[in-house]
Amino acid sequence: MSVWFDEFGVQPGESFRDALESGLRDSDVLVALLDAEASATPNLWLFFELGAAIAMGKKVVPIVPKGVDPSAVPLDLRLRRYLVRDTPEQTAEELSTTLQAA
């Protein structure tokens, strides 16, 4: 299984939108890792990626910080079974198990 990560997959001068669409087309799963700040005020790129992934029929696995009020998680992510980020090891194990089932 290969991983496409936007911080490394978008080259200087490249269109974020084009790179994200290409990365999503070549992926089976979108892992949406939220932090406490993103849960409170999600950015437009998160919604773009989420909408594109759903439209392409991709599996979406949200990961939210432990202790975040579920109502602060964007609705499209809250309607899915999401992983709660506890320890890095536990989160990685749960994500690995989820991705193996994909």
C-alpha positions as CSV (number, residue, x, y, z in Angstrom):
1,M,0.0,0.0,0.0
2,S,1.4,3.4,-0.9
3,V,0.7,6.7,0.9
4,W,0.2,10.1,-0.7
5,F,0.7,12.9,1.7
6,D,-0.2,16.4,0.4
7,E,2.8,18.1,2.2
8,F,5.1,16.0,0.1
9,G,2.9,15.3,-3.0
10,V,2.4,18.9,-4.0
11,Q,5.4,20.4,-5.8
12,P,6.2,24.2,-5.7
13,G,4.1,26.0,-8.2
14,E,1.7,23.1,-8.6
15,S,-2.0,23.7,-8.2
16,F,-3.2,22.3,-4.9
17,R,-6.6,21.4,-6.4
18,D,-5.1,19.5,-9.3
19,A,-2.6,17.7,-7.0
20,L,-5.3,16.8,-4.5
21,E,-7.6,15.5,-7.1
22,S,-4.8,13.4,-8.6
23,G,-3.8,12.1,-5.2
24,L,-7.3,11.1,-4.4
25,R,-7.9,9.4,-7.8
26,D,-4.9,7.2,-7.1
27,S,-6.0,6.4,-3.5
28,D,-8.4,3.9,-2.0
29,V,-8.8,5.7,1.4
30,L,-8.8,9.3,2.6
31,V,-7.5,9.6,6.2
32,A,-8.7,12.9,7.6
33,L,-6.6,13.8,10.6
34,L,-8.1,16.6,12.6
35,D,-6.5,18.6,15.3
36,A,-8.4,20.5,18.0
37,E,-8.3,23.7,16.0
38,A,-9.4,22.1,12.8
39,S,-12.4,20.5,14.7
40,A,-13.5,24.0,15.8
41,T,-12.9,25.7,12.4
42,P,-12.2,23.2,9.6
43,N,-10.5,24.7,6.6
44,L,-11.9,24.7,3.0
45,W,-9.2,22.2,1.8
46,L,-10.6,19.6,4.3
47,F,-14.1,20.1,2.8
48,F,-12.7,20.0,-0.8
49,E,-10.8,16.7,-0.1
50,L,-13.8,15.2,1.8
51,G,-16.3,16.1,-1.0
52,A,-14.0,14.9,-3.7
53,A,-13.3,11.6,-1.9
54,I,-17.0,11.0,-1.3
55,A,-17.8,11.8,-4.9
56,M,-15.1,9.3,-6.1
57,G,-16.6,6.6,-3.8
58,K,-13.5,6.5,-1.6
59,K,-13.5,5.2,2.0
60,V,-13.0,8.1,4.5
61,V,-11.5,7.4,7.9
62,P,-11.6,10.5,10.2
63,I,-9.3,10.7,13.1
64,V,-10.2,13.2,15.8
65,P,-8.4,14.2,19.0
66,K,-9.4,12.6,22.3
67,G,-11.7,14.8,24.3
68,V,-13.1,16.8,21.3
69,D,-16.8,17.4,21.6
70,P,-18.4,15.3,18.8
71,S,-20.6,18.2,17.8
72,A,-17.4,20.1,16.9
73,V,-16.5,17.5,14.3
74,P,-17.8,18.5,10.8
75,L,-21.1,16.7,10.1
76,D,-19.8,14.7,7.1
77,L,-17.1,13.2,9.3
78,R,-19.4,12.8,12.3
79,L,-21.7,10.6,10.2
80,R,-18.9,8.1,9.8
81,R,-17.3,5.9,12.4
82,Y,-14.2,7.9,13.3
83,L,-11.1,6.9,15.2
84,V,-10.3,8.8,18.4
85,R,-6.7,9.8,18.6
86,D,-5.5,8.5,22.0
87,T,-1.9,7.4,22.0
88,P,0.1,7.5,18.7
89,E,0.6,3.7,19.0
90,Q,-3.1,2.9,19.6
91,T,-4.2,5.2,16.8
92,A,-1.7,3.7,14.4
93,E,-2.8,0.2,15.3
94,E,-6.5,1.0,14.8
95,L,-5.8,2.8,11.5
96,S,-3.7,-0.1,10.3
97,T,-6.5,-2.6,11.1
98,T,-9.0,-0.3,9.3
99,L,-6.8,0.0,6.2
100,Q,-6.2,-3.7,6.0
101,A,-9.9,-4.2,5.9
102,A,-10.3,-1.7,3.1
